[in-house]
Amino acid sequence: MDYAPTTQNQIKMQIPPPPTKEEKNILLDQESIKQILETRNWTMFLSILSFVFIGLGLIFLLITLVTAGGMLPAGARWTIMPGIVLLILYFIPFYFLFKFSVISKEALSIKGIYKLSDALVYLKKHYRFLGIISIALIALYLIIILIMIFTAGHTGF
C-alpha cells in the first residue's frame, strides 16, 4: 500500500493495475475523503436501522405464529413464509451497505486503496441488487396489469 502525501490537502493512493495495463494513480483530496466518510456514516446508520426493522419483523412473525398458530389449520402455518422471504430479501442489500461502511472506514484510516476498492465492490453489489429487484418488480407489475386487462374483458367491465 503506497501512501504518500503529495500536498497538504491530497493523499496519493495507488490503484492495483489490470494485468495488461500500466499502473495508475488516483488522488483523493481532503474534501473527497470527507465526502466518503460522511457517506460511510449514513450507510452505517441506514444499515443498522434496517437490521433493527428486520429483527422487529421477525419478532412480529414469531408472535403471529405463536398466538395464531393454535387457530390455524396445520398447513396454514406456512403462510408466514412470504414474510420470511421478504425479510431475507430486505436483509441482503443492507448487509452489503453495512460491509461498505465497515470496510471504507478501515480503508480511509489506513489510507489503502486496496481496502477502498473492496468497499466499493460492496457498494456496487448493494445497488446492483436493488436494480435487479426493481426490474423484477416492474416486470411483476406489468404482468399483473396485463392479467387485469385480459380478465376484465371476460368479466364484463
C-alpha positions as CSV (number, residue, x, y, z in Angstrom):
1,M,0.0,0.0,0.0
2,D,1.6,3.2,-1.1
3,Y,0.7,6.1,0.9
4,A,2.5,9.3,0.1
5,P,1.0,12.7,0.9
6,T,1.6,14.9,-2.3
7,T,0.4,18.1,-0.8
8,Q,-1.2,19.2,2.4
9,N,-4.7,18.6,1.0
10,Q,-4.1,15.5,-1.1
11,I,-3.3,11.9,-0.5
12,K,-1.8,9.7,-3.2
13,M,-3.2,6.2,-3.4
14,Q,-2.1,3.6,-5.9
15,I,-4.7,1.6,-7.8
16,P,-3.7,-2.0,-8.5
17,P,-3.2,-2.2,-12.3
18,P,-5.1,-4.6,-14.5
19,P,-2.8,-7.4,-15.6
20,T,-2.1,-5.9,-19.1
21,K,-2.1,-2.2,-18.4
22,E,0.2,0.3,-16.7
23,E,-0.1,1.4,-13.1
24,K,-2.4,4.3,-12.5
25,N,-2.6,6.7,-9.5
26,I,-5.6,8.4,-8.0
27,L,-5.6,11.5,-5.8
28,L,-8.1,11.9,-3.1
29,D,-8.1,15.4,-1.6
30,Q,-9.4,16.0,1.9
31,E,-12.8,17.0,0.5
32,S,-13.2,13.6,-1.2
33,I,-12.2,11.8,1.9
34,K,-14.6,13.9,3.9
35,Q,-17.4,13.0,1.4
36,I,-16.6,9.3,1.6
37,L,-16.6,9.4,5.4
38,E,-19.9,11.2,5.5
39,T,-21.4,8.7,3.1
40,R,-20.0,5.9,5.3
41,N,-21.7,7.3,8.4
42,W,-25.1,7.5,6.6
43,T,-24.7,4.0,5.2
44,M,-23.9,2.6,8.6
45,F,-26.9,4.4,10.1
46,L,-29.2,3.1,7.4
47,S,-27.9,-0.5,7.6
48,I,-28.2,-0.7,11.3
49,L,-31.7,0.9,11.2
50,S,-32.7,-1.7,8.6
51,F,-31.3,-4.6,10.8
52,V,-33.4,-3.3,13.6
53,F,-36.6,-3.3,11.5
54,I,-35.7,-6.8,10.1
55,G,-35.4,-8.0,13.7
56,L,-38.8,-6.4,14.6
57,G,-40.3,-8.1,11.6
58,L,-39.0,-11.5,12.6
59,I,-40.3,-10.9,16.2
60,F,-43.7,-9.9,14.7
61,L,-43.8,-13.1,12.6
62,L,-42.9,-15.3,15.5
63,I,-45.5,-13.7,17.7
64,T,-48.1,-14.2,15.0
65,L,-47.1,-17.8,14.6
66,V,-47.3,-18.4,18.3
67,T,-50.5,-16.6,19.1
68,A,-52.4,-17.5,15.9
69,G,-50.7,-20.9,15.5
70,G,-53.3,-22.7,17.5
71,M,-56.2,-21.3,15.5
72,L,-54.6,-22.0,12.1
73,P,-55.0,-25.4,10.3
74,A,-51.8,-27.4,10.2
75,G,-50.9,-26.5,6.6
76,A,-51.7,-22.8,7.1
77,R,-48.7,-22.2,9.4
78,W,-46.6,-22.0,6.2
79,T,-48.4,-18.7,5.4
80,I,-45.7,-16.8,7.2
81,M,-43.1,-18.0,4.7
82,P,-43.6,-15.0,2.3
83,G,-42.9,-12.7,5.2
84,I,-39.7,-14.5,6.0
85,V,-38.6,-14.5,2.3
86,L,-39.3,-10.7,2.1
87,L,-37.2,-10.1,5.3
88,I,-34.3,-12.1,3.8
89,L,-34.6,-10.1,0.5
90,Y,-34.7,-6.9,2.6
91,F,-31.6,-8.1,4.6
92,I,-29.3,-8.7,1.6
93,P,-28.8,-5.2,0.2
94,F,-28.4,-3.7,3.7
95,Y,-25.8,-6.3,4.6
96,F,-23.8,-5.1,1.5
97,L,-24.3,-1.5,2.7
98,F,-23.1,-2.4,6.1
99,K,-20.0,-4.1,4.7
100,F,-19.3,-1.0,2.5
101,S,-19.4,1.2,5.7
102,V,-17.1,-1.0,7.8
103,I,-14.5,-1.6,5.0
104,S,-14.5,2.0,3.9
105,K,-13.8,3.2,7.4
106,E,-10.8,0.8,7.5
107,A,-9.6,1.9,4.1
108,L,-9.6,5.6,5.0
109,S,-8.0,5.0,8.3
110,I,-5.0,3.1,6.8
111,K,-5.1,5.1,3.5
112,G,-5.2,1.9,1.5
113,I,-6.7,1.8,-2.0
114,Y,-7.0,-2.0,-1.9
115,K,-9.4,-1.7,1.0
116,L,-11.3,1.2,-0.6
117,S,-11.7,-1.0,-3.7
118,D,-13.1,-3.8,-1.6
119,A,-15.6,-1.3,0.0
120,L,-16.7,-0.1,-3.4
121,V,-17.4,-3.7,-4.5
122,Y,-19.9,-4.0,-1.7
123,L,-21.5,-0.6,-2.7
124,K,-21.8,-1.9,-6.3
125,K,-23.4,-5.1,-5.0
126,H,-25.9,-3.1,-3.0
127,Y,-27.0,-1.0,-6.0
128,R,-26.9,-4.0,-8.4
129,F,-29.2,-6.0,-6.0
130,L,-31.6,-3.1,-5.7
131,G,-31.6,-2.6,-9.5
132,I,-32.4,-6.3,-10.1
133,I,-35.2,-6.2,-7.5
134,S,-36.6,-3.1,-9.2
135,I,-36.6,-4.7,-12.6
136,A,-38.3,-7.8,-11.2
137,L,-41.0,-5.7,-9.5
138,I,-41.6,-3.7,-12.7
139,A,-42.0,-6.9,-14.6
140,L,-44.3,-8.3,-12.0
141,Y,-46.4,-5.1,-12.1
142,L,-46.7,-5.3,-15.9
143,I,-47.7,-9.0,-15.7
144,I,-50.4,-8.1,-13.1
145,I,-51.7,-5.2,-15.2
146,L,-51.9,-7.4,-18.3
147,I,-53.7,-10.1,-16.4
148,M,-56.2,-7.5,-15.1
149,I,-56.7,-6.1,-18.6
150,F,-57.4,-9.5,-20.1
151,T,-59.6,-10.8,-17.2
152,A,-61.6,-7.5,-17.2
153,G,-62.7,-8.2,-20.7
154,H,-64.1,-11.5,-19.7
155,T,-66.0,-10.3,-16.6
156,G,-68.0,-7.6,-18.4
157,F,-66.2,-4.5,-17.2
